[in-house]
Amino acid sequence: MRLIVVGFGVVGQSFAKLLLSRSADLYSIYGVKPRVVACVDSKGSSVSSAGLDLQRLLDVKKSKDTIGEYDKRSSHLDSTHIIENVDAEVLLELTPTNLNDGEPGTSHIISAMRSGKHVITVNKGPLALAFPSLLELANYNGVMLRFSGTVGGGTPILEFAKRCLKGDRIISFRGILNGTTNYILSKMEEDLTFESALDDARQKGYAEAAPSLDIDGYDAAAKLVIMANWIMNMKVTMKDVNRVGIRKIKLSDIQRAHKRGNAIKLIAMCDNKCLIVKPTEVSKTDPLYVNGTLNALTFSSEHSGQHTIIGRGAGGMETASAVLRDLIEIKDATFEHR
Ligand code: HSE
C-alpha cells in the first residue's frame, strides 16, 4: 500500500518507527506492506515513488528539523499538490489539531478523497467541525475515512463501541476523554494547586501547545463530537456541545468531594440528545475513577448493560498504533477481494 504522510511530528515519527520495527510481521500476519511514497512536514517535503527510506527520513528530521532536506529535488512541493498528484492509496493526515477552522487538515482530507484516496487522520479539528459533510464526501467518492487515533490515543474506544457492541443499542456514554485535565485533577487530589499541576503537565509534555484546548474542555468536546457522530449517528459539531472546563476548580472543591468519597473529573457525556462536557463528581468506587493521564469511557447499552474501557489517552506511539489499526482495516476492506 502506498502512503502519503502529511504531518511528521510526534505521531508521524512514531508511525515511521512502528513500521520499521514491525514490517516483517505486518506482512506475514496481515498481508500489509506499507510504502511511504511522500512525506510532508511544516517546512518541506520529500517524494519517492519507490518508497522513502524511513530510517533516513527519521534521521534527517532529527538532524535538520525538516524532511525537506531528504531530497532537495522534491523539497519544495506543497502538500495539496502532493496529495492530488502523487499516486498512492492512502493519505495519513497527521497535522496538529486546529479547532478554529480545521485547517490545513480539512483541505488535505478533502483533496485526498476527491482524488480517490482513503484517509486516516488523528487530527480532531476537521471531524469536530465538519464530521457529517466529510463522511458524506467519503461515501460519495467511494473511499474510507478512518480516525481511531482521534479519541483515546491508542485505546480502541471507537472500535469497541462500533464493533464489539454491534447489534446492541448504545443508550448513552460518559467518561474521561482528556488526559491532561485528568492529570491535573489527580495531582490536585494530592494537594498540588491548579497552577503547579498545569506546569507539571506542560513539563511532562501531556498538554496541548495551547493549554486552553485541554483546560477549557475543547479537546474533550471535540472527541465527544466525533463519538456522537460515529457511534450514535448524531449529526453534530462543536457548537452543539454544552462545555465547561476545569479552570474554576479549586483545591477546596476537590477536598469537599473527597469527604463525600468522590473525586472531581472532567466528564464528557452523550445521551442521544445532549452533549455535555463539565467537571462532575465521580464516586471513587466508579470504574471511571482513573488517575493520571488515563482515559475511561462507560457505555450503557440496552441489552448487555454497562461496559467500561480504560487506557492511555495520549502519546506518540499509542496514537501511531491506532493509525496502524486503521491501515489494516482499510487493507482488509478494500484489497482482499482484488
Ligand atoms: N491533550 C490531549 C489530552 C492529547 O491530554 O488528552 C490527546 O488528544
Boltz pocket constraint, residues with backbone or C-beta under 6 A from the ligand:
constraints:
  - pocket:
      binder: B
      contacts: [[A, 149], [A, 150], [A, 153], [A, 177], [A, 178], [A, 179], [A, 180], [A, 181], [A, 206], [A, 207], [A, 208], [A, 214], [A, 219], [A, 313], [A, 314], [A, 315]]
      max_distance: 6.0
